[in-house]
Amino acid sequence: MSATIKKKEIVLEVDDQKYETFLKFIKTLEYVQVINEQQQAMKELERSLKQVKIMQNDESKKQTAKEFLDEL
């Protein structure tokens, strides 16, 4: 049985002048995956589609728009 590796996502703001240097540095870290904007968009789309499938299979409680907005 293989262990599931949990990951966290972070968003960083870096000065334009230091961006390339910082990016080169973090890419050297074996435990860091740098995701570009297109990869991030695809990841979010996949997550959304997964949620739609769950709701279609009625595995998740469906909310009205009002309930959703009330949670915000």
NORPE-V375523 format. One record per residue. RES is the residue in three letters. PHI is phi in whole degrees, -180 to 180 (* if undefined). PSI is psi in radians with two decimals (none if undefined). OMEGA is omega in whole degrees, 0 to 359 (* if undefined). Layout:
RES;PHI;PSI;OMEGA / RES;PHI;PSI;OMEGA
This chain:
MET;*;2.24;180 / SER;-91;2.55;180 / ALA;-81;2.46;177 / THR;-84;2.26;179 / ILE;-94;2.12;177 / LYS;-84;2.48;180 / LYS;-128;2.69;175 / LYS;-119;2.62;177 / GLU;-111;2.49;175 / ILE;-134;2.71;175 / VAL;-119;2.29;182 / LEU;-121;2.54;171 / GLU;-111;2.21;183 / VAL;-130;2.42;177 / ASP;-55;2.48;180 / ASP;-53;-0.72;183 / GLN;-66;-0.46;184 / LYS;-104;-0.08;187 / TYR;-57;-0.95;183 / GLU;-60;-0.75;180 / THR;-63;-0.79;180 / PHE;-63;-0.76;180 / LEU;-61;-0.76;177 / LYS;-60;-0.73;180 / PHE;-64;-0.89;185 / ILE;-69;-0.43;176 / LYS;-70;-0.30;178 / THR;-80;-0.26;181 / LEU;-82;2.10;185 / GLU;-66;-0.37;183 / TYR;-97;0.12;181 / VAL;-114;2.31;174 / GLN;-114;2.15;179 / VAL;-93;2.12;182 / ILE;-110;2.20;178 / ASN;-80;3.05;185 / GLU;-61;-0.68;180 / GLN;-67;-0.73;178 / GLN;-63;-0.69;179 / GLN;-64;-0.73;179 / ALA;-62;-0.73;179 / MET;-65;-0.69;179 / LYS;-63;-0.75;179 / GLU;-67;-0.66;177 / LEU;-64;-0.78;178 / GLU;-61;-0.72;179 / ARG;-63;-0.72;179 / SER;-66;-0.75;179 / LEU;-64;-0.67;177 / LYS;-60;-0.74;180 / GLN;-65;-0.69;178 / VAL;-63;-0.76;179 / LYS;-62;-0.72;178 / ILE;-62;-0.78;180 / MET;-67;-0.66;178 / GLN;-65;-0.61;178 / ASN;-83;0.05;178 / ASP;60;0.54;178 / GLU;-86;-0.10;183 / SER;-133;2.56;177 / LYS;-68;2.21;179 / LYS;-84;2.54;181 / GLN;-119;2.64;170 / THR;-80;2.88;178 / ALA;-60;-0.67;179 / LYS;-63;-0.78;178 / GLU;-61;-0.75;179 / PHE;-61;-0.84;181 / LEU;-66;-0.60;178 / ASP;-63;-0.55;179 / GLU;-69;-0.47;181 / LEU;-74;none;*
